[in-house]
Amino acid sequence: MSIQVRCINKSDRQNPHERIKNIGGTNADGGRWKLSEDAAIAGMKSGQYDFYTEVNNVRARVIIAIHLGREYLKTERDGLSPDNLLALPECP
């Protein structure tokens, strides 16, 4: 199941290099959901989740990347700057 990510939380919102703490979105019934980055990564690895973003009608798949031995979330190359995952608004 493909799930759209509509918001994120970062520990330092203004720092473009700060890690994402949570991703979130809206369920079909209008309710909100939010997962920690670690839970999202675990769900992606198990095949439970397949996330994407859509910004300015550009859809990009969320993938797991590794930097300095640590896994994190980002989108596939989407041609946008900054990465459209990082450009999403803050989750409530």
DOGUGU-466257 format. One record per atom (N, C-alpha, C, O): residue in one letter; atom name; residue number from 1; y, x, z. Coordinates in nm, 2 decimals. Each point is the difference from the previous one (the first is absolute). Layout:
N
+------+------+-----+--------+--------+--------+
! rest ! atom !  nr !      Y !      X !      Z !
+------+------+-----+--------+--------+--------+
!    A !   CA ! NUM !      Y !      X !      Z !
...
+------+------+-----+--------+--------+--------+
END
This chain:
92
+------+------+-----+--------+--------+--------+
! rest ! atom !  nr !      Y !      X !      Z !
+------+------+-----+--------+--------+--------+
!    M !    N !   1 !  -0.12 !   0.08 !   0.00 !
!    M !   CA !   1 !   0.12 !  -0.08 !   0.00 !
!    M !    C !   1 !   0.12 !   0.09 !   0.00 !
!    M !    O !   1 !   0.02 !   0.09 !   0.08 !
!    S !    N !   2 !   0.07 !  -0.12 !  -0.17 !
!    S !   CA !   2 !   0.13 !   0.08 !  -0.01 !
!    S !    C !   2 !   0.11 !  -0.07 !   0.09 !
!    S !    O !   2 !   0.02 !  -0.12 !  -0.01 !
!    I !    N !   3 !   0.04 !   0.20 !   0.09 !
!    I !   CA !   3 !   0.10 !  -0.05 !   0.10 !
!    I !    C !   3 !   0.13 !   0.07 !  -0.02 !
!    I !    O !   3 !   0.01 !   0.12 !  -0.01 !
!    Q !    N !   4 !   0.10 !  -0.20 !  -0.01 !
!    Q !   CA !   4 !   0.13 !   0.06 !  -0.02 !
!    Q !    C !   4 !   0.06 !   0.04 !   0.13 !
!    Q !    O !   4 !   0.01 !  -0.07 !   0.10 !
!    V !    N !   5 !   0.04 !   0.20 !  -0.10 !
!    V !   CA !   5 !   0.07 !   0.05 !   0.12 !
!    V !    C !   5 !   0.15 !  -0.03 !  -0.03 !
!    V !    O !   5 !   0.05 !   0.04 !  -0.10 !
!    R !    N !   6 !   0.01 !  -0.11 !   0.20 !
!    R !   CA !   6 !   0.14 !  -0.04 !  -0.02 !
!    R !    C !   6 !   0.10 !   0.07 !   0.10 !
!    R !    O !   6 !   0.12 !  -0.01 !  -0.02 !
!    C !    N !   7 !  -0.18 !   0.08 !   0.12 !
!    C !   CA !   7 !   0.09 !   0.06 !   0.10 !
!    C !    C !   7 !  -0.07 !   0.12 !   0.06 !
!    C !    O !   7 !  -0.13 !   0.00 !   0.00 !
!    I !    N !   8 !   0.20 !   0.09 !   0.06 !
!    I !   CA !   8 !  -0.05 !   0.11 !   0.07 !
!    I !    C !   8 !   0.07 !   0.03 !   0.13 !
!    I !    O !   8 !   0.12 !  -0.05 !   0.02 !
!    N !    N !   9 !  -0.18 !   0.12 !   0.07 !
!    N !   CA !   9 !   0.08 !   0.05 !   0.12 !
!    N !    C !   9 !  -0.02 !   0.15 !   0.00 !
!    N !    O !   9 !  -0.11 !   0.05 !  -0.02 !
!    K !    N !  10 !   0.22 !   0.03 !   0.04 !
!    K !   CA !  10 !  -0.01 !   0.14 !   0.01 !
!    K !    C !  10 !   0.06 !   0.04 !   0.14 !
!    K !    O !  10 !   0.09 !  -0.07 !   0.05 !
!    S !    N !  11 !  -0.13 !   0.18 !   0.00 !
!    S !   CA !  11 !   0.06 !   0.04 !   0.13 !
!    S !    C !  11 !   0.15 !   0.04 !  -0.01 !
!    S !    O !  11 !   0.07 !  -0.02 !   0.09 !
!    D !    N !  12 !  -0.03 !   0.07 !  -0.21 !
!    D !   CA !  12 !   0.14 !   0.03 !  -0.02 !
!    D !    C !  12 !   0.03 !  -0.05 !  -0.14 !
!    D !    O !  12 !  -0.03 !   0.06 !  -0.10 !
!    R !    N !  13 !   0.09 !  -0.18 !   0.10 !
!    R !   CA !  13 !   0.02 !  -0.07 !  -0.13 !
!    R !    C !  13 !   0.09 !   0.07 !  -0.10 !
!    R !    O !  13 !  -0.03 !  -0.01 !  -0.12 !
!    Q !    N !  14 !   0.12 !   0.09 !   0.17 !
!    Q !   CA !  14 !   0.09 !   0.07 !  -0.09 !
!    Q !    C !  14 !  -0.06 !   0.13 !  -0.06 !
!    Q !    O !  14 !   0.05 !   0.05 !  -0.10 !
!    N !    N !  15 !  -0.16 !   0.00 !   0.16 !
!    N !   CA !  15 !  -0.06 !   0.13 !  -0.05 !
!    N !    C !  15 !  -0.10 !  -0.04 !  -0.11 !
!    N !    O !  15 !  -0.10 !  -0.06 !   0.04 !
!    P !    N !  16 !   0.12 !   0.11 !  -0.16 !
!    P !   CA !  16 !  -0.09 !  -0.04 !  -0.11 !
!    P !    C !  16 !  -0.14 !   0.07 !   0.02 !
!    P !    O !  16 !  -0.09 !  -0.04 !  -0.07 !
!    H !    N !  17 !   0.08 !   0.14 !   0.15 !
!    H !   CA !  17 !  -0.12 !   0.07 !   0.02 !
!    H !    C !  17 !  -0.08 !  -0.04 !   0.13 !
!    H !    O !  17 !  -0.11 !   0.05 !   0.02 !
!    E !    N !  18 !   0.16 !  -0.14 !   0.05 !
!    E !   CA !  18 !  -0.06 !  -0.05 !   0.12 !
!    E !    C !  18 !  -0.12 !  -0.09 !  -0.03 !
!    E !    O !  18 !   0.00 !  -0.07 !  -0.10 !
!    R !    N !  19 !  -0.11 !   0.08 !   0.18 !
!    R !   CA !  19 !  -0.12 !  -0.08 !  -0.03 !
!    R !    C !  19 !   0.02 !  -0.15 !   0.02 !
!    R !    O !  19 !   0.08 !  -0.04 !   0.08 !
!    I !    N !  20 !  -0.15 !  -0.03 !  -0.16 !
!    I !   CA !  20 !  -0.01 !  -0.14 !   0.02 !
!    I !    C !  20 !  -0.09 !  -0.03 !   0.12 !
!    I !    O !  20 !  -0.10 !   0.05 !   0.01 !
!    K !    N !  21 !   0.15 !  -0.14 !   0.08 !
!    K !   CA !  21 !  -0.08 !  -0.04 !   0.11 !
!    K !    C !  21 !  -0.08 !  -0.13 !  -0.03 !
!    K !    O !  21 !  -0.12 !  -0.01 !   0.04 !
!    N !    N !  22 !   0.18 !  -0.08 !  -0.11 !
!    N !   CA !  22 !  -0.06 !  -0.13 !  -0.03 !
!    N !    C !  22 !   0.03 !  -0.05 !  -0.14 !
!    N !    O !  22 !   0.11 !   0.04 !  -0.05 !
!    I !    N !  23 !  -0.20 !  -0.12 !  -0.01 !
!    I !   CA !  23 !   0.03 !  -0.07 !  -0.12 !
!    I !    C !  23 !  -0.02 !  -0.15 !   0.03 !
!    I !    O !  23 !  -0.07 !  -0.03 !   0.09 !
!    G !    N !  24 !   0.14 !  -0.05 !  -0.17 !
!    G !   CA !  24 !  -0.01 !  -0.14 !   0.03 !
!    G !    C !  24 !   0.03 !  -0.09 !  -0.12 !
!    G !    O !  24 !   0.03 !   0.05 !  -0.11 !
!    G !    N !  25 !  -0.05 !  -0.18 !   0.13 !
!    G !   CA !  25 !   0.03 !  -0.09 !  -0.11 !
!    G !    C !  25 !  -0.01 !  -0.14 !   0.05 !
!    G !    O !  25 !   0.01 !  -0.03 !   0.11 !
!    T !    N !  26 !  -0.04 !  -0.06 !  -0.21 !
!    T !   CA !  26 !   0.00 !  -0.14 !   0.03 !
!    T !    C !  26 !  -0.14 !  -0.06 !  -0.05 !
!    T !    O !  26 !  -0.04 !   0.03 !  -0.11 !
!    N !    N !  27 !  -0.03 !  -0.11 !   0.19 !
!    N !   CA !  27 !  -0.12 !  -0.06 !  -0.04 !
!    N !    C !  27 !   0.03 !  -0.12 !  -0.09 !
!    N !    O !  27 !   0.11 !  -0.04 !  -0.02 !
!    A !    N !  28 !  -0.21 !  -0.01 !  -0.05 !
!    A !   CA !  28 !   0.01 !  -0.12 !  -0.08 !
!    A !    C !  28 !   0.06 !  -0.12 !   0.07 !
!    A !    O !  28 !   0.07 !  -0.08 !  -0.06 !
!    D !    N !  29 !  -0.10 !   0.07 !   0.19 !
!    D !   CA !  29 !   0.05 !  -0.11 !   0.08 !
!    D !    C !  29 !   0.14 !   0.02 !   0.05 !
!    D !    O !  29 !   0.05 !  -0.09 !   0.07 !
!    G !    N !  30 !   0.01 !   0.20 !  -0.11 !
!    G !   CA !  30 !   0.14 !   0.03 !   0.05 !
!    G !    C !  30 !   0.01 !   0.08 !   0.12 !
!    G !    O !  30 !   0.10 !   0.05 !   0.04 !
!    G !    N !  31 !  -0.22 !  -0.03 !   0.03 !
!    G !   CA !  31 !   0.00 !   0.08 !   0.12 !
!    G !    C !  31 !   0.01 !   0.15 !  -0.03 !
!    G !    O !  31 !  -0.03 !   0.04 !  -0.11 !
!    R !    N !  32 !   0.08 !   0.04 !   0.20 !
!    R !   CA !  32 !   0.02 !   0.14 !  -0.02 !
!    R !    C !  32 !  -0.13 !   0.08 !   0.05 !
!    R !    O !  32 !  -0.07 !  -0.05 !   0.09 !
!    W !    N !  33 !   0.05 !   0.16 !  -0.15 !
!    W !   CA !  33 !  -0.10 !   0.09 !   0.04 !
!    W !    C !  33 !   0.06 !   0.14 !   0.01 !
!    W !    O !  33 !   0.10 !   0.03 !  -0.07 !
!    K !    N !  34 !  -0.16 !   0.06 !   0.16 !
!    K !   CA !  34 !   0.05 !   0.14 !   0.01 !
!    K !    C !  34 !  -0.12 !   0.08 !   0.05 !
!    K !    O !  34 !  -0.07 !  -0.04 !   0.09 !
!    L !    N !  35 !   0.05 !   0.16 !  -0.16 !
!    L !   CA !  35 !  -0.10 !   0.09 !   0.04 !
!    L !    C !  35 !   0.06 !   0.14 !   0.02 !
!    L !    O !  35 !   0.09 !   0.04 !  -0.06 !
!    S !    N !  36 !  -0.15 !   0.03 !   0.16 !
!    S !   CA !  36 !   0.04 !   0.14 !   0.01 !
!    S !    C !  36 !  -0.05 !   0.07 !  -0.12 !
!    S !    O !  36 !  -0.09 !  -0.04 !  -0.07 !
!    E !    N !  37 !   0.16 !   0.16 !   0.05 !
!    E !   CA !  37 !  -0.04 !   0.08 !  -0.12 !
!    E !    C !  37 !  -0.15 !   0.04 !   0.01 !
!    E !    O !  37 !  -0.07 !   0.00 !  -0.10 !
!    D !    N !  38 !   0.03 !   0.04 !   0.22 !
!    D !   CA !  38 !  -0.14 !   0.04 !   0.02 !
!    D !    C !  38 !  -0.10 !  -0.12 !  -0.03 !
!    D !    O !  38 !  -0.10 !   0.03 !  -0.06 !
!    A !    N !  39 !   0.13 !  -0.15 !   0.11 !
!    A !   CA !  39 !  -0.08 !  -0.11 !  -0.03 !
!    A !    C !  39 !  -0.01 !  -0.04 !  -0.15 !
!    A !    O !  39 !  -0.10 !  -0.03 !  -0.05 !
!    A !    N !  40 !   0.22 !   0.05 !  -0.02 !
!    A !   CA !  40 !   0.00 !  -0.03 !  -0.14 !
!    A !    C !  40 !  -0.08 !   0.10 !  -0.08 !
!    A !    O !  40 !  -0.07 !  -0.03 !  -0.09 !
!    I !    N !  41 !   0.08 !   0.16 !   0.13 !
!    I !   CA !  41 !  -0.08 !   0.11 !  -0.06 !
!    I !    C !  41 !  -0.15 !  -0.03 !   0.02 !
!    I !    O !  41 !  -0.08 !   0.01 !  -0.09 !
!    A !    N !  42 !   0.04 !  -0.04 !   0.21 !
!    A !   CA !  42 !  -0.14 !  -0.03 !   0.03 !
!    A !    C !  42 !  -0.05 !  -0.12 !  -0.08 !
!    A !    O !  42 !  -0.11 !   0.01 !  -0.06 !
!    G !    N !  43 !   0.19 !  -0.11 !   0.05 !
!    G !   CA !  43 !  -0.04 !  -0.12 !  -0.08 !
!    G !    C !  43 !  -0.01 !   0.03 !  -0.15 !
!    G !    O !  43 !  -0.08 !  -0.06 !  -0.07 !
!    M !    N !  44 !   0.17 !   0.15 !   0.02 !
!    M !   CA !  44 !  -0.01 !   0.04 !  -0.14 !
!    M !    C !  44 !  -0.12 !   0.08 !  -0.03 !
!    M !    O !  44 !  -0.07 !  -0.02 !  -0.10 !
!    K !    N !  45 !   0.04 !   0.11 !   0.20 !
!    K !   CA !  45 !  -0.12 !   0.08 !  -0.02 !
!    K !    C !  45 !  -0.13 !  -0.08 !   0.00 !
!    K !    O !  45 !  -0.10 !   0.03 !  -0.07 !
!    S !    N !  46 !   0.10 !  -0.14 !   0.15 !
!    S !   CA !  46 !  -0.12 !  -0.08 !   0.01 !
!    S !    C !  46 !  -0.01 !  -0.10 !  -0.11 !
!    S !    O !  46 !  -0.10 !  -0.07 !  -0.02 !
!    G !    N !  47 !   0.20 !   0.06 !  -0.06 !
!    G !   CA !  47 !   0.01 !  -0.10 !  -0.11 !
!    G !    C !  47 !   0.05 !  -0.14 !   0.04 !
!    G !    O !  47 !   0.00 !  -0.09 !  -0.08 !
!    Q !    N !  48 !   0.04 !   0.08 !   0.21 !
!    Q !   CA !  48 !   0.05 !  -0.13 !   0.05 !
!    Q !    C !  48 !   0.13 !  -0.03 !  -0.06 !
!    Q !    O !  48 !   0.03 !  -0.12 !  -0.03 !
!    Y !    N !  49 !   0.06 !   0.22 !   0.01 !
!    Y !   CA !  49 !   0.13 !  -0.03 !  -0.05 !
!    Y !    C !  49 !   0.03 !   0.08 !  -0.13 !
!    Y !    O !  49 !  -0.05 !   0.11 !  -0.02 !
!    D !    N !  50 !   0.13 !  -0.17 !  -0.06 !
!    D !   CA !  50 !   0.06 !   0.06 !  -0.12 !
!    D !    C !  50 !   0.15 !  -0.04 !   0.00 !
!    D !    O !  50 !   0.02 !  -0.11 !  -0.04 !
!    F !    N !  51 !   0.07 !   0.20 !   0.07 !
!    F !   CA !  51 !   0.14 !  -0.03 !   0.01 !
!    F !    C !  51 !   0.08 !   0.04 !  -0.13 !
!    F !    O !  51 !  -0.04 !   0.09 !  -0.07 !
!    Y !    N !  52 !   0.15 !  -0.17 !   0.05 !
!    Y !   CA !  52 !   0.09 !   0.04 !  -0.10 !
!    Y !    C !  52 !   0.14 !  -0.04 !   0.04 !
!    Y !    O !  52 !   0.02 !  -0.08 !   0.09 !
!    T !    N !  53 !   0.08 !   0.14 !  -0.16 !
!    T !   CA !  53 !   0.14 !  -0.04 !   0.02 !
!    T !    C !  53 !   0.05 !  -0.06 !  -0.13 !
!    T !    O !  53 !  -0.06 !   0.03 !  -0.11 !
!    E !    N !  54 !   0.16 !  -0.11 !   0.12 !
!    E !   CA !  54 !   0.07 !  -0.04 !  -0.13 !
!    E !    C !  54 !   0.15 !   0.00 !   0.03 !
!    E !    O !  54 !   0.05 !  -0.08 !   0.08 !
!    V !    N !  55 !   0.02 !   0.17 !  -0.15 !
!    V !   CA !  55 !   0.14 !   0.02 !   0.02 !
!    V !    C !  55 !   0.07 !   0.00 !  -0.14 !
!    V !    O !  55 !  -0.04 !   0.07 !  -0.09 !
!    N !    N !  56 !   0.14 !  -0.16 !   0.07 !
!    N !   CA !  56 !   0.06 !  -0.01 !  -0.13 !
!    N !    C !  56 !  -0.10 !  -0.03 !  -0.11 !
!    N !    O !  56 !   0.01 !   0.06 !  -0.11 !
!    N !    N !  57 !  -0.10 !  -0.15 !   0.13 !
!    N !   CA !  57 !  -0.11 !  -0.03 !  -0.09 !
!    N !    C !  57 !  -0.09 !   0.11 !  -0.04 !
!    N !    O !  57 !  -0.07 !   0.00 !  -0.10 !
!    V !    N !  58 !   0.07 !   0.11 !   0.18 !
!    V !   CA !  58 !  -0.09 !   0.11 !  -0.03 !
!    V !    C !  58 !  -0.10 !   0.00 !   0.11 !
!    V !    O !  58 !   0.03 !   0.02 !   0.12 !
!    R !    N !  59 !  -0.16 !  -0.03 !  -0.16 !
!    R !   CA !  59 !  -0.11 !  -0.01 !   0.10 !
!    R !    C !  59 !  -0.06 !   0.14 !   0.01 !
!    R !    O !  59 !  -0.03 !   0.06 !  -0.10 !
!    A !    N !  60 !   0.00 !  -0.02 !   0.22 !
!    A !   CA !  60 !  -0.06 !   0.14 !   0.02 !
!    A !    C !  60 !  -0.11 !  -0.02 !   0.11 !
!    A !    O !  60 !   0.03 !  -0.06 !   0.11 !
!    R !    N !  61 !  -0.14 !   0.12 !  -0.14 !
!    R !   CA !  61 !  -0.11 !   0.00 !   0.10 !
!    R !    C !  61 !   0.03 !   0.10 !   0.11 !
!    R !    O !  61 !   0.05 !   0.11 !  -0.02 !
!    V !    N !  62 !  -0.08 !  -0.15 !   0.15 !
!    V !   CA !  62 !   0.01 !   0.08 !   0.11 !
!    V !    C !  62 !  -0.13 !   0.09 !   0.01 !
!    V !    O !  62 !  -0.11 !  -0.06 !  -0.01 !
!    I !    N !  63 !   0.13 !   0.19 !   0.03 !
!    I !   CA !  63 !  -0.12 !   0.09 !   0.01 !
!    I !    C !  63 !   0.01 !   0.08 !   0.12 !
!    I !    O !  63 !   0.11 !   0.01 !   0.07 !
!    I !    N !  64 !  -0.22 !   0.06 !  -0.04 !
!    I !   CA !  64 !   0.00 !   0.09 !   0.12 !
!    I !    C !  64 !   0.02 !   0.14 !  -0.06 !
!    I !    O !  64 !  -0.07 !   0.04 !  -0.09 !
!    A !    N !  65 !   0.16 !   0.03 !   0.15 !
!    A !   CA !  65 !   0.03 !   0.14 !  -0.04 !
!    A !    C !  65 !  -0.02 !   0.09 !   0.12 !
!    A !    O !  65 !  -0.01 !  -0.05 !   0.12 !
!    I !    N !  66 !   0.00 !   0.18 !  -0.14 !
!    I !   CA !  66 !  -0.01 !   0.09 !   0.11 !
!    I !    C !  66 !   0.10 !   0.11 !   0.00 !
!    I !    O !  66 !   0.03 !   0.06 !  -0.11 !
!    H !    N !  67 !   0.04 !  -0.03 !   0.22 !
!    H !   CA !  67 !   0.10 !   0.10 !   0.01 !
!    H !    C !  67 !  -0.03 !   0.08 !   0.13 !
!    H !    O !  67 !   0.00 !  -0.06 !   0.11 !
!    L !    N !  68 !  -0.01 !   0.19 !  -0.12 !
!    L !   CA !  68 !  -0.03 !   0.08 !   0.11 !
!    L !    C !  68 !  -0.12 !  -0.05 !   0.08 !
!    L !    O !  68 !   0.00 !   0.01 !   0.13 !
!    G !    N !  69 !  -0.10 !  -0.06 !  -0.20 !
!    G !   CA !  69 !  -0.12 !  -0.05 !   0.07 !
!    G !    C !  69 !   0.01 !  -0.14 !   0.06 !
!    G !    O !  69 !  -0.10 !  -0.04 !   0.06 !
!    R !    N !  70 !   0.21 !  -0.02 !  -0.08 !
!    R !   CA !  70 !   0.02 !  -0.14 !   0.06 !
!    R !    C !  70 !   0.01 !  -0.10 !  -0.11 !
!    R !    O !  70 !   0.07 !   0.02 !  -0.09 !
!    E !    N !  71 !  -0.15 !  -0.13 !   0.11 !
!    E !   CA !  71 !   0.01 !  -0.11 !  -0.10 !
!    E !    C !  71 !   0.12 !  -0.09 !   0.02 !
!    E !    O !  71 !   0.05 !  -0.02 !   0.11 !
!    Y !    N !  72 !   0.01 !  -0.02 !  -0.22 !
!    Y !   CA !  72 !   0.11 !  -0.10 !   0.01 !
!    Y !    C !  72 !   0.00 !  -0.09 !  -0.12 !
!    Y !    O !  72 !  -0.08 !   0.03 !  -0.10 !
!    L !    N !  73 !   0.16 !  -0.13 !   0.10 !
!    L !   CA !  73 !   0.01 !  -0.10 !  -0.11 !
!    L !    C !  73 !   0.12 !   0.03 !  -0.09 !
!    L !    O !  73 !   0.10 !   0.04 !   0.05 !
!    K !    N !  74 !  -0.12 !  -0.06 !  -0.18 !
!    K !   CA !  74 !   0.10 !   0.01 !  -0.10 !
!    K !    C !  74 !  -0.04 !  -0.08 !  -0.12 !
!    K !    O !  74 !  -0.11 !  -0.05 !   0.00 !
!    T !    N !  75 !   0.20 !   0.03 !  -0.09 !
!    T !   CA !  75 !  -0.04 !  -0.07 !  -0.12 !
!    T !    C !  75 !  -0.03 !   0.10 !  -0.11 !
!    T !    O !  75 !   0.05 !   0.12 !   0.00 !
!    E !    N !  76 !  -0.13 !  -0.17 !  -0.10 !
!    E !   CA !  76 !  -0.03 !   0.09 !  -0.11 !
!    E !    C !  76 !   0.14 !   0.02 !  -0.07 !
!    E !    O !  76 !   0.09 !  -0.08 !   0.02 !
!    R !    N !  77 !  -0.08 !   0.18 !  -0.10 !
!    R !   CA !  77 !   0.12 !   0.03 !  -0.07 !
!    R !    C !  77 !   0.05 !  -0.13 !  -0.07 !
!    R !    O !  77 !  -0.07 !  -0.05 !  -0.08 !
!    D !    N !  78 !   0.19 !   0.01 !   0.12 !
!    D !   CA !  78 !   0.06 !  -0.12 !  -0.06 !
!    D !    C !  78 !   0.13 !   0.02 !  -0.07 !
!    D !    O !  78 !   0.05 !  -0.10 !  -0.06 !
!    G !    N !  79 !   0.00 !   0.22 !   0.05 !
!    G !   CA !  79 !   0.12 !   0.03 !  -0.07 !
!    G !    C !  79 !   0.12 !  -0.04 !   0.07 !
!    G !    O !  79 !   0.11 !   0.02 !  -0.05 !
!    L !    N !  80 !  -0.12 !  -0.07 !   0.17 !
!    L !   CA !  80 !   0.12 !  -0.03 !   0.08 !
!    L !    C !  80 !   0.02 !   0.10 !   0.11 !
!    L !    O !  80 !  -0.09 !   0.07 !   0.04 !
!    S !    N !  81 !   0.22 !  -0.05 !  -0.01 !
!    S !   CA !  81 !   0.04 !   0.09 !   0.11 !
!    S !    C !  81 !   0.09 !  -0.07 !   0.09 !
!    S !    O !  81 !   0.10 !  -0.05 !  -0.05 !
!    P !    N !  82 !  -0.12 !   0.04 !   0.18 !
!    P !   CA !  82 !  -0.12 !   0.06 !   0.07 !
!    P !    C !  82 !  -0.12 !  -0.08 !  -0.03 !
!    P !    O !  82 !   0.00 !  -0.11 !  -0.06 !
!    D !    N !  83 !  -0.12 !   0.16 !   0.10 !
!    D !   CA !  83 !  -0.13 !  -0.07 !   0.00 !
!    D !    C !  83 !   0.03 !  -0.14 !   0.04 !
!    D !    O !  83 !   0.06 !  -0.03 !   0.10 !
!    N !    N !  84 !  -0.11 !  -0.07 !  -0.18 !
!    N !   CA !  84 !   0.03 !  -0.14 !   0.03 !
!    N !    C !  84 !  -0.06 !  -0.05 !   0.13 !
!    N !    O !  84 !   0.05 !  -0.10 !   0.06 !
!    L !    N !  85 !  -0.15 !   0.17 !  -0.01 !
!    L !   CA !  85 !  -0.05 !  -0.04 !   0.14 !
!    L !    C !  85 !   0.10 !   0.03 !   0.10 !
!    L !    O !  85 !   0.03 !  -0.08 !   0.09 !
!    L !    N !  86 !   0.03 !   0.20 !  -0.10 !
!    L !   CA !  86 !   0.10 !   0.04 !   0.10 !
!    L !    C !  86 !   0.13 !  -0.08 !  -0.01 !
!    L !    O !  86 !   0.08 !   0.00 !   0.09 !
!    A !    N !  87 !  -0.05 !  -0.06 !  -0.21 !
!    A !   CA !  87 !   0.12 !  -0.08 !  -0.02 !
!    A !    C !  87 !  -0.01 !  -0.14 !   0.05 !
!    A !    O !  87 !   0.10 !  -0.07 !   0.00 !
!    L !    N !  88 !  -0.22 !   0.03 !   0.05 !
!    L !   CA !  88 !  -0.01 !  -0.14 !   0.05 !
!    L !    C !  88 !   0.08 !  -0.02 !   0.13 !
!    L !    O !  88 !   0.02 !   0.10 !   0.07 !
!    P !    N !  89 !   0.01 !  -0.22 !  -0.05 !
!    P !   CA !  89 !   0.08 !  -0.03 !   0.13 !
!    P !    C !  89 !  -0.08 !   0.02 !   0.12 !
!    P !    O !  89 !  -0.13 !   0.01 !   0.00 !
!    E !    N !  90 !   0.19 !  -0.01 !   0.11 !
!    E !   CA !  90 !  -0.06 !   0.01 !   0.13 !
!    E !    C !  90 !  -0.08 !  -0.12 !   0.04 !
!    E !    O !  90 !   0.05 !  -0.12 !  -0.02 !
!    C !    N !  91 !  -0.17 !   0.13 !   0.07 !
!    C !   CA !  91 !  -0.08 !  -0.11 !   0.05 !
!    C !    C !  91 !   0.06 !  -0.05 !   0.13 !
!    C !    O !  91 !   0.05 !   0.08 !   0.08 !
!    P !    N !  92 !  -0.05 !  -0.21 !  -0.06 !
!    P !   CA !  92 !   0.04 !  -0.06 !   0.13 !
!    P !    C !  92 !  -0.09 !   0.04 !   0.11 !
!    P !    O !  92 !   0.02 !  -0.04 !   0.12 !
+------+------+-----+--------+--------+--------+
END
